[in-house]
Amino acid sequence: MHILVTGANRGIGLGLVRELLKHDEVKHVFATHRHWADTKELMSINDPRLQVFEMELMEHITIGSVYLKIRDTVGEDGLNCIINNAGIFDAYDINGPVKRKMIVDMIEVNSIGPTIMNQGFLPQLRKAVRAGKRAMMVNISDEIGSMTLCRGTTDRKALIYQMSKASLNMLTRSMAVDCKKEKVAYLALAPGSVKTEMGGAAAKDTVEEVSRDMVDSILHKITMEHTGGFFDRKMNPIPF
């Protein structure tokens, strides 16, 4: 499999890269990040199957540049899986001052970025299907983006983050409908409470535990039957 992971320089993204490279069926891992200065751990991974690219989700020109490099590497095999992991979280106090740029940036990275990734890389997923292989877009979402389970903005002041993930879930659901006949699967995965910079010290699970479960699901569990769904990292359904 040829797999692309965005936001791979830290946290869950870095954990996913490390876990993917433990599996022989993974032929290439393409890992993206925003700034070379933040890639010390990622660049310390010594595996010829790993290629690292700088990519800014708020600049579609950089997305196009990475697309061309990956296209040239995978050839007629296409790209089997895109893990849209890159995301940002900032607490937004609805009772405080208006912070329009914070709102725009969070929605830009968490929702619009994956949309542009889908638009740009879908031809490579289709190519994988034509080559007789699995193809999927895995959008890393969050349970607090579920409208059914919504419990307000939570004590984390997560309103804008929740909005961005709800939007990401709609991208997932809509594209799943559009691409079902083409056998390109779209699904949203919620990693859960993870001990990362974003998840905080009170989170329950380690990056290693979460990455292991997610990679097992991506490599061994996901089929076209799951397209359009929202799941936790072990493929238990979550309501939209």
N, C-alpha and C positions, 0 to 999 in steps of 0.2 A: 504494500500500500504506500501511496505517496500522500503525506498529510501536512497541512499547513496550520500552524498555531499562531494566532496574533497575541500580542501582549505577553511575550514569552520570556522576558528578562527577569521576572520575579514572580513570587506567589504561585498561584495555581498554574499559570502558563508555564513557568519554569519547571514545576513539578510534572506537568503533562509531558514536556519534552523529555525529561529524564526517564519517565516511565515508558514512553513510547519506544525509546531506544533500547529498552530491555527485551524487545520482541523482534524475533528474526523476520517475521512477515512484514515488518515496516522497512521499506526500501529507502525512503527519503523522509526526513522531517525538515520542513521549512519553517523557521522561527523568525518572527518579526518583533521589532521593538521601536520605540520612538527616538531614543538617543543612544549613541554609542557609549557615552560616559556611564550609562547605567547597566552595562552588559557584562560586568566582570565575571559573575557566576555562570552566565550563559556561555560566554566565550571560553570558559575553563573546561567545558565538556569536550572530551577528545573522542570524537566518533566521525568517521568520514561520511556517514549518512546525513549529518546535520549541516544545513546551510542557514546562515543568519543574515537577515536583511533589515536595514533601517526603513521604516514605513510609518508615515504620519496619516492616521485615519481622517484627519481634517483637511488633507490635501490629496485629492484624487489622482493627481499626477504621479505621486509617489506610489500609489496603489498600482497604477498602470505600469510603472517601471518594474515593480516586483513581479507583476503578472508575466511580463515578457521573459524575465529570468527563469521563472518556474516553468513556463511553457517550453522553453528551450531545453530544460533539464528532463522533464517527464516525457516529452515527445508524444507519440501516439497513445501512450498509456493513459494520459490525462491525470487529473488530480482526484483522488478518491475521497478525501475528507478535508473540510475546512472547519476548524474550531475557532469560532469568533469569541475569543476569550477577553480581548482587550476591553477594559472598562475603567471608569473613574467614579468615585463616590465623594461627595462633599455634603456635609450636613446643611440643610436649608431651613431656617426658622421662619415659618410663615407669619409669625408675629413680629419679626424683626424687619430691618430695612430691605428694600427691593435690591436683589443682586442679579440683574438680568444676564450678565456675562456668565455667571456661575450656572444658571439655568441652561443657557444656550450651549455651553461647553459640555455639560453632562449629557444632554440629549444628542449633541453632535457626535460624541465618542461612542456612547452606549447604544444608540439607535440608528442614527444616520450612517455612521461608519460601517456597521454590518450590512446596511442596505446597499451601500456602494460596493462593498466586498462581494455581495451576492451578484450585483449587476455585472461587475467586472470579471468574476471568476466562474460564473455559471457555464460558459463554454467549455472549461476544463473538466467540470463535473460531467457534463454531457458526453465529453470525449471518453471518459472512463467507462460510462455505461456502454458506449459503442464498442469498447474494447472487451466487453463482457465482465466488467468488474463492478463492485459496489461503489456508489457515490452518495455522499451525504454532506449536508450543511448542518453543523451542530452549533447552535447559538447558546452561549453560556448565560443563563437567565438567573432568576432569584425567586424564591417562593413569595417574597413580599411584593413581587410584580403581579401576583395573581389577583384579579379583580374579585373572584369568588371568595378568596380567603382574606381579603383586605381588612386590616384592623387599625385603620388610620395611618398616620405618618410614622408611628412607632416612636419609642424614646430616642431613636437615633436621628430624628428629624430628617427622614428619608424620602420626603414627598417627591422631589424631582427624580431621584434615583428610581423610585417605584414607577413613576410615569415613564421613564426611559425604558425600563424592563417590560412594562406592559406593552409599549410600542414595539419592542423587539419580539415579544410573543406574537403580536399581530403579523409582523413580517414573516415569522416562522409559519404560522397557520395559513396565511395567504399563499405563500410560495409553495407550500406543501400541496395545496389544491391545484395550483397551476402546473406543477411539475410531476404530479403523480403518474400520469401516463408515460412520462419520459423516464420513470424509475429513478429519479433523483429524490432522495429522502431529505426532509427538513424536520428538525426537532429541536426543542429547547430543553436544556439540562440545567438543573439547579444543584450546585455542588453541596449546598448546606452551610452549616456554620463552620468556617475554616479559620485556623489561626494564621492569618496573613495581616499585612498592613491595613487592608480594607476591612477584614473581618474582626480585627481587634483581639486583645488578649483574652477576653472572656469566651471566645469561640471554643467549640467542643472538639473538633477534629483537626488532625494535622494535615498539612499539604500532602504528605506521602500517602496517608490513608485515602484521602479524597482522590488523588491522582490515580492511584491503583484501581479504585472502583470505576472511575470514569473511563480509563483506558480499557479496562475489561469490557465495559458496556460498548464502547465504540468499536473495538476490534472483534468482539465475539457475540454480542447480543442484538445489536440494532439491525432491523430488517425494514423492508418497505411497510410492514404492518405497523411500524411505529411512526410513520410519517405524519406530521401535523400534530404530534403530541407534545406534552409538557411532562417531564419526568424528573425524579431525583437521580442521583448518580448511580443507583442500582437498578434503574429503570422501573421504579414504582411510579404510577401516574400521579400527577398533580393537576388539580382543576385550574383551568384558565380563569 
